[in-house]
Amino acid sequence: MSRGAHAAHADRSARTAPSLTFLNAVRAELCKALSLKSTYVLLIINALLLPAGSALLAWAMSFVMSIDPQTGEFLDTPQPVAESFMWSSAAGFVPTCLLVTGIFGVMAVSVEYSSSTIQSSLVANPRRVMFLNAKTLVTAALAFLSSLAGLLLAWGVAYALLSPGGLTPLTDNERALPCVSILGGALLLTAMTVLAAGLGGVCRSTMGGVFALVGLLIIAPSALSMASLAGDRFAWLQSVARCLPDQAASNVLTAGVDVVVSSSSTNVSIDVGSADAIAETTVAATPETSGLFEPTWWQSGLILLAWVVVAYAIGAIVVRRSDVK
């Protein structure tokens, strides 16, 4: 073949070769994600753990509301439960599943380094930030779909267990609970996936990324809570603990509502002491909690968003500048 024929063939090949676009990168990452067993295992665990936790909370409450608090005997008709508790129980295991979606996010990035496929992945897509963004987008989308499906199942389970005794309607300040519990819960789990993807990019090791995630979600909150009990000098650590991702997510799910277990029409009565005793308790507790930062539910959402942005930005910088080996 002449040089002119070679040049014409190379020109035709260049025109027919797929261009390197973000959409093509997303398609490639979707194929890789769906080829891993860990993807299906973690997403199924996430989707099943949410309704399982909701069933546990709803069953416990339905059992309590079927007992007469005066005599301890079972009632013929269970007492009604506030609808706000149904929505809270539907999202009750979202803080627990943060660890599941977090592990999913870490493994999505770290498995590339542990299996040495990162080299071939970057040969196919040398734009490292585009590569990480496409992988994170696919991972976040899969986590959102799994979480949304699990929360919808959790809602159905909670309604099936609590509705026989009746549900008192939501008040005006509780109207946001359904949206926050279902859609907000799915977004919180998705946000943790993105944060964990950033940790995976920083650590580039599944073990290191998972340990960092466990430290952030479990070890750090427990350590700060214990340290804050050492004395009034360390009470400010409670404010720090409230800004950690797990407590921020839990606060967002409340939507600023103190969930009431039962309606005012129930005959549950609890003796909490005299008014003087309550006043004394309030005064005694005020010095310990005054001056502490207690974020509202939307402020907690912004705090969690800041965690996600910072962790992912650091992960992107490390992926872009570090050696793949």
C-alpha positions in Angstrom: 0.0 0.0 0.0 1.4 3.4 -0.9 2.0 6.2 1.5 -1.0 8.1 0.2 -3.2 5.1 0.8 -1.8 4.7 4.3 -2.5 8.4 5.0 -6.1 8.2 3.7 -6.7 5.0 5.8 -5.3 6.7 8.9 -7.5 9.8 8.2 -10.6 7.7 7.9 -9.8 5.8 11.1 -9.3 9.1 13.0 -12.7 10.3 11.8 -14.5 7.1 12.7 -12.8 6.6 16.1 -15.0 7.7 19.1 -14.1 11.0 20.6 -13.1 11.3 24.2 -16.2 13.0 25.8 -17.6 13.0 29.2 -20.7 11.0 28.1 -18.4 8.2 26.7 -16.5 8.2 29.9 -19.7 7.8 31.9 -20.7 4.9 29.7 -17.4 3.2 30.2 -17.6 3.6 34.0 -21.2 2.3 34.0 -20.0 -0.8 32.2 -17.2 -1.3 34.7 -19.5 -0.7 37.7 -22.1 -3.2 36.5 -19.4 -5.8 35.9 -18.4 -5.9 39.6 -20.0 -8.2 42.1 -19.4 -5.8 44.9 -21.7 -3.3 43.2 -24.7 -5.6 43.4 -23.9 -6.9 46.9 -23.5 -3.4 48.5 -26.5 -1.9 46.6 -28.7 -4.9 47.6 -27.6 -4.6 51.2 -28.4 -0.9 51.2 -31.8 -1.5 49.6 -32.8 -4.3 52.1 -31.3 -2.8 55.3 -33.5 0.3 55.0 -36.9 -1.6 55.1 -35.6 -4.1 57.6 -34.7 -1.3 60.0 -38.0 0.4 59.4 -39.9 -2.8 60.1 -38.0 -3.2 63.4 -38.9 0.3 64.5 -42.5 0.2 63.4 -43.1 -3.3 64.9 -41.7 -2.1 68.2 -43.9 0.9 68.3 -47.0 -1.0 67.2 -46.3 -3.5 70.0 -46.1 -0.7 72.6 -49.2 1.0 71.4 -51.2 -2.3 71.6 -50.6 -2.5 75.4 -52.6 -0.6 78.0 -50.1 1.4 80.1 -52.4 1.2 83.1 -52.9 -2.5 83.3 -50.2 -3.9 81.0 -52.8 -6.0 79.1 -53.2 -6.1 75.3 -55.9 -3.8 74.0 -58.6 -4.9 71.6 -57.8 -1.9 69.4 -54.3 -0.5 69.2 -53.8 3.2 70.0 -53.2 5.5 67.1 -49.6 6.6 66.3 -48.6 10.0 65.0 -47.9 9.9 61.2 -44.7 11.8 61.9 -43.3 8.6 63.6 -44.2 6.6 60.6 -42.0 8.8 58.4 -39.2 8.9 61.0 -39.2 5.1 61.2 -39.1 4.9 57.4 -35.8 6.8 57.4 -34.6 5.4 60.8 -31.8 3.3 59.3 -30.4 6.0 57.0 -27.6 6.9 59.4 -26.7 3.2 59.6 -26.7 2.8 55.8 -24.3 5.8 55.5 -21.5 3.2 56.1 -22.8 0.9 53.4 -23.0 3.6 50.7 -19.7 5.0 52.0 -18.0 1.7 51.4 -19.5 1.5 48.0 -18.0 4.9 47.2 -14.6 4.0 48.5 -14.4 0.8 46.6 -15.5 2.4 43.3 -12.2 4.3 43.3 -9.8 2.2 45.3 -10.5 -1.0 43.4 -8.9 0.6 40.3 -5.6 1.0 42.3 -5.7 -2.3 44.1 -6.3 -4.3 40.9 -3.9 -2.2 38.9 -6.6 -1.4 36.3 -6.0 2.3 36.9 -3.2 2.2 34.3 -5.3 0.9 31.5 -8.2 3.2 32.6 -6.0 6.3 32.3 -4.6 5.1 29.0 -8.2 5.0 27.7 -9.0 8.3 29.4 -5.9 10.3 30.3 -8.0 13.2 31.7 -7.9 12.1 35.3 -10.4 14.6 36.6 -12.9 13.6 33.9 -12.2 10.0 34.8 -12.9 10.6 38.5 -16.0 12.7 37.8 -17.5 10.1 35.5 -16.8 7.3 38.0 -18.3 9.3 40.9 -21.4 10.3 38.8 -22.1 6.6 38.0 -21.5 5.6 41.6 -23.7 8.3 43.0 -26.5 7.5 40.6 -26.5 3.8 41.5 -26.4 4.7 45.2 -29.4 7.1 44.8 -31.5 4.5 42.9 -30.7 1.9 45.5 -31.5 4.2 48.4 -34.7 5.5 46.9 -35.9 2.0 46.3 -35.0 1.0 49.8 -36.7 4.0 51.4 -39.9 3.5 49.4 -40.0 -0.1 50.6 -39.3 1.2 54.2 -42.3 3.5 53.9 -44.5 0.7 52.7 -43.4 -1.5 55.6 -43.9 1.2 58.2 -47.3 2.0 56.9 -48.4 -1.6 56.8 -47.4 -2.1 60.4 -48.6 1.1 61.9 -51.8 1.9 59.9 -54.0 -0.8 61.5 -54.1 1.2 64.8 -54.7 4.4 63.0 -52.4 7.4 62.2 -52.9 10.9 63.4 -52.3 13.4 60.6 -49.2 15.6 60.3 -49.3 19.1 61.7 -48.4 22.2 59.7 -44.8 22.2 60.9 -44.4 18.5 60.0 -45.4 18.8 56.3 -41.8 18.5 55.2 -41.2 15.1 56.8 -42.3 12.9 53.9 -40.1 14.7 51.4 -37.1 14.9 53.8 -37.5 11.2 54.9 -37.7 9.7 51.4 -36.0 12.1 49.0 -33.8 13.7 51.6 -32.7 10.3 52.9 -31.7 9.1 49.5 -29.8 12.3 48.8 -27.9 12.0 52.2 -26.8 8.5 51.3 -25.8 9.7 47.8 -23.8 12.5 49.4 -22.0 10.0 51.6 -21.1 8.1 48.4 -19.5 11.1 46.9 -17.6 12.0 50.1 -16.3 8.4 50.2 -15.2 8.5 46.6 -13.1 11.4 47.6 -11.6 9.4 50.5 -10.9 6.6 48.0 -9.0 9.0 45.8 -7.0 10.2 48.8 -6.1 6.8 50.2 -6.1 4.8 46.9 -6.5 1.7 49.1 -9.7 -0.1 50.0 -8.5 -0.9 53.5 -7.3 2.7 54.1 -10.4 4.3 52.7 -12.8 2.1 54.7 -10.8 2.7 57.9 -10.9 6.5 57.2 -14.7 6.2 56.7 -15.2 4.2 59.9 -13.1 6.7 61.8 -15.2 9.6 60.5 -18.6 8.0 61.0 -18.1 5.9 64.1 -14.8 6.4 66.0 -14.6 10.2 65.9 -18.2 10.8 67.1 -17.8 8.2 69.9 -14.4 9.7 71.0 -15.8 13.3 71.0 -18.9 12.3 72.9 -16.9 10.5 75.6 -14.4 13.4 75.9 -17.1 16.0 76.2 -18.3 14.2 79.4 -14.9 14.6 81.1 -15.8 18.1 82.4 -17.3 21.5 81.6 -14.0 22.5 80.0 -14.6 19.9 77.3 -18.3 20.5 76.7 -17.5 22.4 73.5 -16.6 19.1 71.9 -20.3 18.4 71.7 -20.5 21.3 69.2 -17.7 19.6 67.2 -19.5 16.3 67.3 -22.7 17.9 65.9 -20.7 19.0 62.8 -19.5 15.5 61.9 -21.3 13.8 58.9 -23.2 11.2 60.8 -24.8 13.6 63.3 -25.4 16.2 60.6 -27.3 13.6 58.5 -29.3 12.5 61.5 -30.3 16.2 62.2 -31.3 16.8 58.6 -33.7 13.8 58.8 -35.7 15.4 61.7 -36.6 18.4 59.4 -36.7 20.5 62.6 -39.5 18.4 64.1 -39.5 16.7 67.5 -41.3 13.5 66.6 -44.2 12.7 68.8 -44.8 9.0 69.5 -48.5 9.1 69.9 -51.3 11.6 69.5 -52.9 13.6 72.2 -56.0 11.4 72.0 -54.2 8.3 73.4 -54.6 7.4 77.0 -50.8 7.1 77.6 -49.8 9.1 80.7 -46.3 9.5 82.1 -45.6 11.1 85.4 -42.6 13.4 84.9 -42.7 15.0 88.3 -43.9 18.3 89.6 -43.5 21.7 87.9 -40.9 22.8 90.5 -38.8 19.7 89.9 -38.9 20.3 86.1 -37.9 24.0 86.6 -35.0 23.0 88.9 -33.8 20.4 86.3 -34.0 23.0 83.6 -32.0 25.6 85.5 -29.4 23.0 86.5 -29.0 21.8 82.9 -28.7 25.3 81.4 -25.0 26.1 82.4 -23.9 22.8 80.8 -25.5 23.5 77.4 -25.3 27.3 77.1 -23.0 28.6 74.5 -22.8 25.3 72.5 -23.4 25.3 68.8 -26.6 23.5 67.9 -27.2 23.7 64.1 -30.7 23.6 62.7 -31.6 20.9 60.3 -30.8 23.0 57.2 -27.6 24.2 58.7 -26.6 20.5 59.2 -27.4 19.9 55.5 -25.0 22.7 54.6 -22.3 21.3 56.9 -22.6 17.9 55.3 -22.4 19.5 51.9 -19.2 21.2 52.9 -17.8 17.8 54.1 -18.6 16.4 50.7 -17.1 19.2 48.7 -13.9 19.4 50.7 -13.3 15.6 50.7 -14.0 15.2 47.0 -11.9 18.2 46.0 -8.9 16.8 47.9 -9.5 13.4 46.4 -9.6 14.9 42.9 -6.3 16.8 43.5 -4.6 13.6 44.7 -5.8 11.6 41.8 -4.7 14.3 39.3 -1.2 14.8 40.7 -0.1 11.5 42.2 1.6 8.6 40.5 -0.7 5.7 39.7 1.7 3.1 41.0 
